[in-house]
């Protein structure tokens, strides 16, 4: 009987990726596991030269890539919920996940995702959007490996993407501000390298103009990233300028939470002085003081759809596709929960 890498993994009680790492001398495998796998390889007569499975044989492995030089990771409250939903659905479909790191490859000036996907013979990939995407992302997108992007538009022959309607998210924020009587509207976003922040700002500007309101460029500021520290520093810059809007839409909940912290340091109350709406509806929104109004992205739905779309691509049940998920306004105390059409005029 001729054994392949999948047989060795099964006999050793480990994953295919673990066997591959042992063959290629990766250091993070324990000595006990390495000894057991090498013993089984010797007993079965398995040769490392046969370690690559035939290209037409599925590995039942899905690559997970946190893309971007300023990448998100397992601490990101939005993407971790999306990925958890994706993992559960792919598990039901019979797939395991293999995660690709990029720190070592960034420092070495090489981040060849395509080569690593081919090495592990993954059946497909999910790409989680970060900022300042590496050129190797485009190379992977243009390959024959099925890929689904989350919050990033992929256009390759075997690729698709899924994201929330970022323009509608911003429009919902402006609409609520308008109904609450707020007319002086500001925005806190991320860097210009972020397509998501750009879409949200563009939609916000269009909605403001659609209501016939004045745009004040002093109230539109971008920080370095989507995290709390950036929201805090950006809000401090706006406060230092001395001219504040009556309401602010932040491109992420974390930016909004950072902005609230800065406002409190200057004894500026929310929503009495400035009303705030965030974006994503991460769990922390319910526990901020005051609880944060936000535009909810359906994280569970995004993850499940990403898994099903990728499965269809892998099994040739669909071509390249995209799907836009409907957002939902969640009103909490940072923007007021009751209409008051005279309080802010």
Sine and cosine of phi, psi and omega as CSV:
sin_phi,cos_phi,sin_psi,cos_psi,sin_omega,cos_omega
0.00,0.00,0.74,-0.67,0.03,-1.00
-1.00,-0.04,0.86,-0.51,-0.03,-1.00
-1.00,-0.04,0.57,-0.82,0.11,-0.99
-0.90,-0.45,0.00,-1.00,-0.10,-0.99
-0.89,0.45,-0.53,0.85,0.02,-1.00
-0.93,0.36,-0.61,0.79,0.05,-1.00
-0.89,0.45,-0.69,0.72,0.00,-1.00
-0.88,0.47,-0.68,0.74,0.01,-1.00
-0.88,0.48,-0.67,0.75,-0.01,-1.00
-0.92,0.40,-0.70,0.71,0.00,-1.00
-0.90,0.44,-0.57,0.82,-0.04,-1.00
-1.00,0.04,-0.18,0.98,-0.01,-1.00
0.95,0.32,0.54,0.84,0.02,-1.00
-0.77,-0.64,0.05,-1.00,0.01,-1.00
-0.99,0.11,0.31,-0.95,0.07,-1.00
-0.87,0.49,-0.63,0.78,-0.02,-1.00
-0.90,0.43,-0.54,0.84,0.03,-1.00
-0.92,0.40,-0.69,0.72,0.05,-1.00
-0.87,0.48,-0.68,0.74,0.00,-1.00
-0.89,0.46,-0.64,0.77,0.01,-1.00
-0.91,0.42,-0.62,0.79,0.03,-1.00
-0.91,0.41,-0.68,0.73,0.02,-1.00
-0.87,0.49,-0.59,0.81,-0.07,-1.00
-0.99,-0.17,0.29,0.96,0.15,-0.99
0.87,0.49,0.64,0.77,0.13,-0.99
-0.94,0.33,0.61,-0.79,-0.15,-0.99
-1.00,0.09,-0.29,0.96,-0.15,-0.99
-0.99,0.15,-0.03,1.00,0.00,-1.00
-0.99,0.12,0.71,-0.70,-0.01,-1.00
-0.91,0.42,0.46,-0.89,0.00,-1.00
-0.88,0.47,-0.60,0.80,0.01,-1.00
-0.88,0.47,-0.73,0.69,0.01,-1.00
-0.91,0.41,-0.69,0.72,-0.01,-1.00
-0.87,0.48,-0.69,0.72,0.00,-1.00
-0.89,0.46,-0.69,0.73,-0.01,-1.00
-0.90,0.44,-0.70,0.71,-0.02,-1.00
-0.92,0.39,-0.69,0.72,0.00,-1.00
-0.90,0.44,-0.58,0.81,0.04,-1.00
-0.90,0.43,-0.69,0.72,0.01,-1.00
-0.91,0.41,-0.62,0.79,0.05,-1.00
-0.88,0.47,-0.65,0.76,0.00,-1.00
-0.93,0.37,-0.69,0.72,-0.03,-1.00
-0.91,0.42,-0.55,0.83,-0.04,-1.00
-1.00,-0.01,-0.16,0.99,-0.04,-1.00
0.97,0.26,0.34,0.94,0.00,-1.00
-0.95,0.32,0.73,-0.69,-0.01,-1.00
-0.95,-0.31,0.71,-0.70,0.04,-1.00
-0.83,0.56,-0.42,0.91,0.01,-1.00
-0.91,0.42,-0.30,0.95,0.03,-1.00
-0.98,-0.19,0.30,0.96,-0.14,-0.99
-0.94,0.35,-0.36,0.93,0.03,-1.00
-1.00,0.03,0.82,-0.57,0.03,-1.00
-0.96,0.29,0.40,-0.92,0.06,-1.00
-0.83,0.56,0.60,-0.80,-0.08,-1.00
-0.86,0.51,-0.45,0.89,-0.06,-1.00
-1.00,-0.03,0.10,1.00,0.00,-1.00
-0.97,-0.25,0.82,-0.57,-0.04,-1.00
-0.93,0.36,0.61,-0.80,0.06,-1.00
-0.99,-0.12,-0.26,0.97,-0.10,-0.99
0.86,0.51,0.52,0.85,0.07,-1.00
-0.90,-0.43,0.68,-0.73,0.06,-1.00
-0.89,-0.45,0.81,-0.58,0.05,-1.00
-0.98,0.21,0.67,-0.74,0.06,-1.00
-0.89,-0.46,0.86,-0.51,-0.07,-1.00
-0.84,-0.55,0.86,-0.51,0.18,-0.98
-1.00,0.03,0.99,-0.16,-0.16,-0.99
-0.98,0.18,0.42,-0.91,0.15,-0.99
0.95,-0.31,0.57,-0.82,0.06,-1.00
-0.93,0.36,-0.54,0.84,0.16,-0.99
-0.97,-0.24,0.98,0.20,-0.21,-0.98
-1.00,0.01,0.43,-0.90,0.16,-0.99
-0.99,0.10,0.20,-0.98,0.00,-1.00
-0.46,-0.89,-0.32,-0.95,-0.09,-1.00
-0.93,0.37,-0.18,0.98,0.03,-1.00
-1.00,0.05,-0.14,0.99,-0.06,-1.00
-0.97,0.24,0.90,-0.44,-0.15,-0.99
-0.92,0.40,-0.45,0.89,0.04,-1.00
-0.98,0.19,-0.81,0.58,-0.10,-0.99
-0.93,0.37,-0.49,0.87,0.00,-1.00
-0.92,0.39,-0.56,0.83,0.06,-1.00
-0.95,0.32,-0.63,0.77,0.08,-1.00
-0.88,0.48,-0.72,0.69,-0.04,-1.00
-0.92,0.39,-0.57,0.82,0.03,-1.00
-0.90,0.44,-0.68,0.74,0.06,-1.00
-0.90,0.44,-0.67,0.74,0.04,-1.00
-0.87,0.49,-0.70,0.71,-0.02,-1.00
-0.87,0.49,-0.70,0.71,-0.01,-1.00
-0.88,0.47,-0.70,0.71,-0.02,-1.00
-0.93,0.36,-0.66,0.75,0.03,-1.00
-0.91,0.42,-0.57,0.82,0.06,-1.00
-0.88,0.47,-0.66,0.75,0.04,-1.00
-0.90,0.43,-0.47,0.88,0.01,-1.00
-1.00,0.05,-0.04,1.00,0.09,-1.00
1.00,-0.07,0.41,0.91,-0.05,-1.00
-0.90,-0.44,0.51,-0.86,0.16,-0.99
-0.95,-0.30,0.33,-0.94,-0.02,-1.00
-0.94,-0.34,0.63,-0.78,0.13,-0.99
-0.84,-0.54,0.79,-0.61,-0.10,-0.99
-0.99,-0.15,0.74,-0.67,0.03,-1.00
-0.98,-0.18,0.81,-0.59,0.08,-1.00
-1.00,0.07,0.33,-0.94,0.04,-1.00
-0.74,-0.67,-0.07,1.00,-0.06,-1.00
-0.88,0.48,-0.77,0.64,-0.02,-1.00
-0.90,0.44,-0.62,0.79,-0.04,-1.00
-0.96,0.29,-0.53,0.85,0.07,-1.00
-0.90,0.44,-0.72,0.69,-0.05,-1.00
-0.91,0.40,-0.46,0.89,0.01,-1.00
-1.00,-0.01,-0.02,1.00,0.03,-1.00
0.97,0.22,0.24,0.97,-0.02,-1.00
-0.68,-0.73,0.80,-0.60,0.03,-1.00
-0.64,-0.77,0.93,0.37,-0.10,-0.99
-1.00,0.09,1.00,0.07,-0.02,-1.00
-0.91,0.42,-0.61,0.79,-0.03,-1.00
-0.87,0.49,-0.72,0.69,-0.01,-1.00
-0.88,0.47,-0.63,0.77,-0.01,-1.00
-0.95,0.30,-0.57,0.82,0.09,-1.00
-0.90,0.44,-0.65,0.76,0.03,-1.00
-0.93,0.37,-0.60,0.80,0.01,-1.00
-0.88,0.48,-0.69,0.72,0.00,-1.00
-1.00,0.03,-0.01,1.00,0.05,-1.00
0.81,0.59,0.68,0.74,-0.01,-1.00
-0.91,0.41,0.51,-0.86,0.02,-1.00
-0.99,0.16,-0.38,0.92,0.00,-1.00
-0.12,-0.99,0.05,-1.00,-0.04,-1.00
-0.65,-0.76,0.54,-0.84,0.25,-0.97
-0.93,-0.37,0.75,-0.67,-0.04,-1.00
-0.92,-0.40,0.87,-0.49,0.00,-1.00
-1.00,-0.10,0.80,-0.59,-0.15,-0.99
-0.95,0.32,0.74,-0.67,0.20,-0.98
-0.89,-0.46,-0.51,-0.86,0.04,-1.00
-0.85,-0.53,0.44,-0.90,-0.03,-1.00
0.82,0.57,0.92,0.40,-0.10,-1.00
-0.90,0.44,0.63,-0.77,0.02,-1.00
-0.94,0.33,0.46,-0.89,0.02,-1.00
-0.90,0.44,-0.44,0.90,-0.02,-1.00
-0.94,0.34,-0.29,0.96,0.09,-1.00
-0.91,0.42,-0.67,0.74,0.03,-1.00
-0.90,0.44,-0.64,0.77,0.03,-1.00
-0.87,0.49,-0.68,0.73,0.03,-1.00
-0.92,0.39,-0.67,0.74,0.01,-1.00
-0.86,0.50,-0.60,0.80,-0.04,-1.00
-0.99,0.13,-0.07,1.00,-0.03,-1.00
-0.99,0.12,-0.01,-1.00,0.01,-1.00
-1.00,0.06,-0.04,1.00,0.00,-1.00
-0.97,0.26,0.83,-0.56,0.02,-1.00
-0.87,0.49,0.75,-0.66,-0.03,-1.00
-0.68,-0.73,0.61,-0.79,0.14,-0.99
-0.83,-0.55,0.79,-0.61,0.05,-1.00
-0.99,-0.14,0.65,-0.76,0.10,-0.99
-0.94,-0.33,0.88,-0.47,-0.06,-1.00
0.90,0.43,0.41,0.91,0.11,-0.99
-0.53,-0.85,0.72,-0.69,-0.06,-1.00
-0.99,0.13,0.88,-0.47,0.11,-0.99
-0.95,-0.30,0.60,-0.80,-0.09,-1.00
-0.74,-0.67,0.24,0.97,-0.03,-1.00
-0.94,0.34,0.15,-0.99,-0.07,-1.00
-0.91,0.42,-0.40,0.92,0.00,-1.00
-0.82,-0.57,0.50,0.87,-0.10,-0.99
-0.86,-0.50,0.32,-0.95,0.10,-0.99
-0.45,-0.89,0.04,-1.00,0.04,-1.00
-0.46,-0.89,0.30,-0.95,0.05,-1.00
-0.62,-0.78,0.66,-0.75,0.05,-1.00
-0.35,-0.94,0.27,-0.96,0.11,-0.99
-0.97,0.24,0.32,-0.95,0.05,-1.00
-0.97,0.25,1.00,-0.05,-0.10,-0.99
-0.91,0.41,-0.52,0.85,0.03,-1.00
-0.94,0.34,-0.67,0.74,0.00,-1.00
-0.93,0.36,-0.56,0.83,0.06,-1.00
-0.83,0.55,-0.75,0.66,-0.02,-1.00
-0.92,0.39,-0.62,0.79,0.01,-1.00
-0.89,0.45,-0.63,0.78,0.02,-1.00
-0.90,0.43,-0.60,0.80,0.03,-1.00
-0.90,0.44,-0.73,0.68,0.00,-1.00
-0.90,0.44,-0.68,0.74,0.00,-1.00
-0.86,0.52,-0.69,0.72,0.00,-1.00
-0.93,0.37,-0.68,0.73,0.07,-1.00
-0.83,0.56,-0.71,0.70,-0.05,-1.00
-0.89,0.45,-0.70,0.72,0.01,-1.00
-0.90,0.43,-0.51,0.86,0.01,-1.00
-0.99,0.17,-0.09,1.00,0.04,-1.00
0.99,-0.10,0.07,1.00,0.02,-1.00
-0.99,0.15,0.73,-0.69,-0.04,-1.00
-0.83,-0.56,-0.34,0.94,-0.01,-1.00
-0.97,-0.23,0.98,-0.18,-0.21,-0.98
-0.92,-0.39,0.71,-0.70,0.04,-1.00
-0.87,-0.49,0.07,-1.00,-0.09,-1.00
-0.54,-0.84,0.67,-0.74,0.14,-0.99
-0.84,-0.54,0.85,-0.53,-0.04,-1.00
-0.78,-0.63,-0.25,-0.97,0.02,-1.00
-0.97,-0.25,-0.18,-0.98,-0.07,-1.00
-0.92,0.38,0.24,-0.97,0.01,-1.00
-0.94,0.35,-0.21,0.98,0.06,-1.00
-0.97,0.22,-0.09,1.00,-0.04,-1.00
-0.99,-0.14,0.92,-0.38,0.04,-1.00
-0.89,0.45,-0.60,0.80,-0.02,-1.00
-0.90,0.44,-0.73,0.68,0.03,-1.00
-0.89,0.46,-0.63,0.77,0.01,-1.00
-0.89,0.46,-0.67,0.75,0.01,-1.00
-0.91,0.42,-0.67,0.75,-0.02,-1.00
-0.92,0.39,-0.64,0.77,0.04,-1.00
-0.93,0.37,-0.66,0.75,0.00,-1.00
-0.88,0.48,-0.70,0.72,0.02,-1.00
-0.90,0.43,-0.59,0.81,0.01,-1.00
-0.92,0.40,-0.72,0.69,0.02,-1.00
-0.88,0.48,-0.70,0.71,-0.02,-1.00
-0.88,0.47,-0.66,0.75,0.00,-1.00
-0.92,0.39,-0.64,0.77,0.05,-1.00
-0.87,0.50,-0.73,0.68,0.02,-1.00
-0.91,0.42,-0.56,0.83,0.02,-1.00
-0.89,0.45,-0.50,0.87,0.06,-1.00
-1.00,0.02,0.05,1.00,0.05,-1.00
0.97,0.26,0.37,0.93,-0.02,-1.00
-1.00,-0.02,0.35,-0.94,-0.02,-1.00
-0.99,0.11,0.69,-0.72,0.10,-1.00
-1.00,-0.04,0.82,-0.58,0.06,-1.00
-0.93,-0.36,0.93,-0.36,-0.08,-1.00
-0.89,0.45,-0.39,0.92,0.04,-1.00
-0.92,0.39,-0.30,0.95,-0.03,-1.00
-0.99,-0.16,0.16,0.99,0.03,-1.00
-0.89,-0.45,0.97,-0.24,-0.05,-1.00
-0.79,-0.61,0.57,-0.82,0.05,-1.00
-0.88,-0.47,0.72,-0.70,0.11,-0.99
-1.00,-0.07,-0.20,-0.98,-0.08,-1.00
-0.99,0.16,-0.45,0.89,-0.08,-1.00
-0.38,-0.93,-0.14,-0.99,-0.09,-1.00
-1.00,-0.07,0.09,1.00,-0.17,-0.99
-1.00,-0.06,0.17,-0.99,-0.14,-0.99
-0.84,0.54,-0.68,0.74,-0.03,-1.00
-0.85,0.52,-0.60,0.80,0.01,-1.00
-0.93,0.36,-0.64,0.77,0.05,-1.00
-0.89,0.45,-0.63,0.78,0.02,-1.00
-0.89,0.45,-0.78,0.63,-0.04,-1.00
-0.92,0.40,-0.62,0.78,-0.02,-1.00
-0.92,0.39,-0.65,0.76,0.03,-1.00
-0.91,0.41,-0.60,0.80,0.05,-1.00
-0.89,0.46,-0.62,0.78,0.04,-1.00
-0.89,0.45,-0.66,0.75,0.00,-1.00
-0.92,0.40,-0.64,0.77,0.02,-1.00
-0.90,0.43,-0.67,0.74,-0.02,-1.00
-0.89,0.46,-0.49,0.87,0.01,-1.00
-0.94,0.35,-0.34,0.94,0.12,-0.99
0.99,0.11,0.04,1.00,-0.02,-1.00
-0.77,-0.64,0.95,-0.30,-0.14,-0.99
-0.93,-0.36,0.57,-0.82,0.11,-0.99
-0.97,0.24,0.12,-0.99,0.04,-1.00
-1.00,0.01,-0.36,0.93,0.00,-1.00
-0.50,-0.87,0.53,-0.85,-0.04,-1.00
-0.75,-0.66,0.70,-0.71,0.16,-0.99
-0.97,-0.26,0.83,-0.56,0.02,-1.00
-0.97,-0.25,0.63,-0.77,-0.10,-1.00
-0.95,0.32,-0.12,0.99,0.13,-0.99
-0.46,-0.89,0.39,-0.92,0.05,-1.00
-0.88,0.47,-0.60,0.80,-0.02,-1.00
-0.91,0.42,-0.63,0.78,0.10,-1.00
-0.88,0.48,-0.68,0.74,-0.01,-1.00
-0.90,0.43,-0.66,0.75,0.01,-1.00
-0.90,0.44,-0.65,0.76,0.07,-1.00
-0.90,0.44,-0.63,0.77,0.02,-1.00
-0.90,0.43,-0.66,0.75,0.02,-1.00
-0.88,0.48,-0.65,0.76,0.02,-1.00
-0.87,0.49,-0.68,0.73,0.02,-1.00
-0.91,0.42,-0.67,0.75,0.01,-1.00
-0.88,0.48,-0.66,0.75,0.01,-1.00
-0.90,0.44,-0.60,0.80,0.02,-1.00
-0.88,0.48,-0.47,0.88,0.01,-1.00
-0.98,-0.19,0.26,0.96,0.03,-1.00
0.85,0.52,0.57,0.82,0.08,-1.00
-0.97,-0.22,0.88,-0.48,-0.14,-0.99
-1.00,0.07,0.47,-0.89,0.04,-1.00
-0.87,-0.50,0.82,-0.58,0.12,0.99
-0.99,-0.12,0.10,0.99,-0.13,-0.99
-0.86,0.52,-0.67,0.74,0.03,-1.00
-1.00,-0.03,-0.76,0.66,0.02,-1.00
-0.68,-0.74,0.80,-0.61,0.10,-1.00
-1.00,0.06,0.54,-0.84,-0.05,-1.00
-0.69,-0.72,0.68,-0.73,0.16,-0.99
-0.83,-0.55,0.74,-0.67,0.06,-1.00
-0.98,-0.17,-0.31,-0.95,-0.06,-1.00
-0.47,-0.88,0.78,-0.62,0.10,-1.00
0.80,-0.60,-0.67,0.74,-0.12,-0.99
0.91,0.42,0.86,0.52,0.13,-0.99
-0.96,0.26,0.28,-0.96,-0.10,-0.99
-0.86,0.52,-0.56,0.83,-0.07,-1.00
-0.89,0.45,-0.34,0.94,-0.05,-1.00
-0.85,0.53,-0.57,0.82,-0.04,-1.00
-0.97,0.25,-0.23,0.97,-0.13,-0.99
-0.91,-0.42,0.01,1.00,0.07,-1.00
-0.96,0.28,0.20,-0.98,0.03,-1.00
-0.82,-0.57,0.96,-0.27,-0.01,1.00
-0.98,0.21,0.28,-0.96,0.08,-1.00
-0.82,0.58,0.65,-0.76,-0.18,-0.98
-1.00,0.03,0.83,-0.55,0.21,-0.98
-0.93,0.37,0.56,-0.83,-0.11,-0.99
-0.36,-0.93,0.22,-0.98,0.13,-0.99
-0.98,-0.21,0.92,-0.39,-0.10,-0.99
-0.98,0.19,0.77,-0.64,0.23,-0.97
-0.99,-0.13,0.71,-0.70,-0.03,-1.00
-0.98,0.20,1.00,0.03,-0.13,-0.99
-0.91,0.41,-0.64,0.77,0.01,-1.00
-0.90,0.43,-0.66,0.75,0.00,-1.00
-0.93,0.37,-0.66,0.75,0.01,-1.00
-0.87,0.50,-0.70,0.71,0.00,-1.00
-0.90,0.44,-0.71,0.71,0.00,-1.00
-0.91,0.42,-0.71,0.71,0.01,-1.00
-0.89,0.46,-0.65,0.76,0.03,-1.00
-0.86,0.51,-0.67,0.74,0.00,-1.00
-0.91,0.42,-0.71,0.70,-0.03,-1.00
-0.93,0.36,-0.62,0.79,0.04,-1.00
-0.90,0.43,-0.67,0.74,0.01,-1.00
-0.92,0.39,-0.65,0.76,0.03,-1.00
-0.86,0.52,-0.70,0.72,0.01,-1.00
-0.91,0.42,-0.62,0.79,0.05,-1.00
-0.90,0.44,-0.70,0.72,-0.01,-1.00
-0.88,0.48,-0.64,0.77,-0.09,-1.00
-0.99,-0.14,0.29,0.96,0.08,-1.00
0.83,0.55,0.53,0.85,0.02,-1.00
-1.00,-0.06,-0.10,0.99,0.08,-1.00
-0.38,-0.92,0.31,-0.95,0.09,-1.00
-1.00,-0.08,-0.18,-0.98,0.04,-1.00
-0.82,0.57,0.70,-0.71,-0.12,-0.99
-0.55,-0.83,0.24,-0.97,0.09,-1.00
-0.57,-0.82,0.43,-0.90,0.00,-1.00
-0.57,-0.82,0.72,-0.69,0.01,-1.00
-0.94,-0.34,0.82,-0.57,-0.08,-1.00
-1.00,-0.09,0.68,-0.73,-0.02,-1.00
-0.95,0.32,0.75,-0.66,0.05,-1.00
-1.00,0.04,0.17,-0.99,-0.02,-1.00
-0.65,-0.76,0.73,-0.68,0.06,-1.00
-0.98,0.21,0.79,-0.61,0.07,-1.00
-0.90,-0.43,0.92,-0.40,-0.08,-1.00
-1.00,-0.07,0.86,-0.52,0.11,-0.99
-0.80,-0.60,-0.25,-0.97,-0.21,-0.98
-0.97,0.25,-0.29,0.96,-0.03,-1.00
-0.93,0.36,-0.21,0.98,0.05,-1.00
-0.77,-0.63,0.15,0.99,-0.03,-1.00
0.99,0.15,0.61,-0.80,-0.04,-1.00
-0.96,-0.29,-0.10,0.99,0.01,-1.00
-0.79,-0.61,0.60,-0.80,0.02,-1.00
-0.93,0.37,0.68,-0.74,0.07,-1.00
-0.61,-0.80,1.00,-0.02,-0.18,-0.98
-0.98,0.19,-0.02,1.00,0.00,-1.00
-0.90,-0.44,-0.25,0.97,-0.15,-0.99
-0.92,0.39,-0.43,0.90,-0.17,-0.99
-0.92,-0.39,0.24,0.97,0.01,-1.00
-0.98,-0.21,0.00,0.00,0.00,0.00
